């Protein structure tokens, strides 16, 4: 198993707030890693550091052995707030990353429709984000990230703003695509169910400042279709275990 | 379920006339009252709508109105265009470079706070009574709302979208083109809309002062000779200009930035 990302004793403070760390973790190539933790524990901060959007105060992040000092082309991000440009159509939003990376129009014209189709957005190419539902908007966000063919996909609570049914549907879609295209995924969530359904491994962070509290492999075979898996004893066991960890932490910090 | 919503709405609104009907009725009533009062009063320095309409026909037939309107529009157009050409790049530059912002904001604040009318005598003294002085005055009236709105628009760009652009490794030029300027565009258009209102004021006041040509000159001239019916013709034209131009800009804003209105309506 090759290691793709290493976070080495990463620390981040915002003024007086000790937000994160020291936090160390490894992400293996083609792995689906879920990061979970109580709210305000620095999950998003950790992800932004992995993306190179902010620099850690201490420690370092390495991607394939080289230190991350800024955003990298091999990494694409999906945001909880979708991060779509309201003045761009679905087509232009999906094309955004490709254009930013300087791909020629010929590549863009070939790739954009492919990812629009992959995310089931055909027929919406000329629509603007505000004309779409939340679920559709996040499909655009995911299509935009996948279109640049990144090795690493960083996802910051991408389904947090969606209703329960849309959320479940999107989770299944994401796993389907991940199985097709084998990216390395770091998926931040605050939903225990989501982490168990999606992850090969779950990293549980402690309350602020976020540190790795537990590193759990999820030994439930795929495919993990929602309703069936939720009834498995192993699922319930994991769920309770993670829940106890998070609760102990919430009580400890009180 | 889907059809129930409009039905319910109709029930709620039943018995209430539409806003357009109310507006039209109000205007007709106002004009009617003015007409009746004016005819009863029959004063030489008062007038009423039908007299104004007759005066308008005369002024159009003699070509006087078109002549002065054209002179005014030239001043307004040049002043506004210069304000747009200077205000937008300057607003962008001030928002981009803090050094420039701090160097210019005393001037911007001072000039914006100064009633621009107070500058008219000195501008006329320096530049004369001709079109040039009036264009400069309209420019001074128009440039600040455009500059300040552009600055505000650039500054109020969604930080999260800037981060998205950074995450995709966009160059600074691409960030301006794809993120900052499109997001500032509704602000800039609103600034131009405000500038038109101020520009009309500047144009008329400048014409009052220089008193050579334009709608402002017409107003002064007919006021001095007590021809109140003719006096109202340029006023009505100015009103139509103001309503028409700002309405046009409002429609442009809605067309160019529809997402702003969707968010507001929710």
Interface residues (C-beta under 8 A of the other chain):
Chain A: X48 X51 X53 X71 X72 X73 X75 X76 X77 X79 X81 X83 X85 X86 X87 X88 X96 X97 X99 X100 X101 X128 X129 X130 X148
Chain B: X160 X161 X163 X164 X165 X166 X167 X168 X169 X170 X171 X174 X178 X179 X182 X183 X185 X257 X258 X259 X262 X263
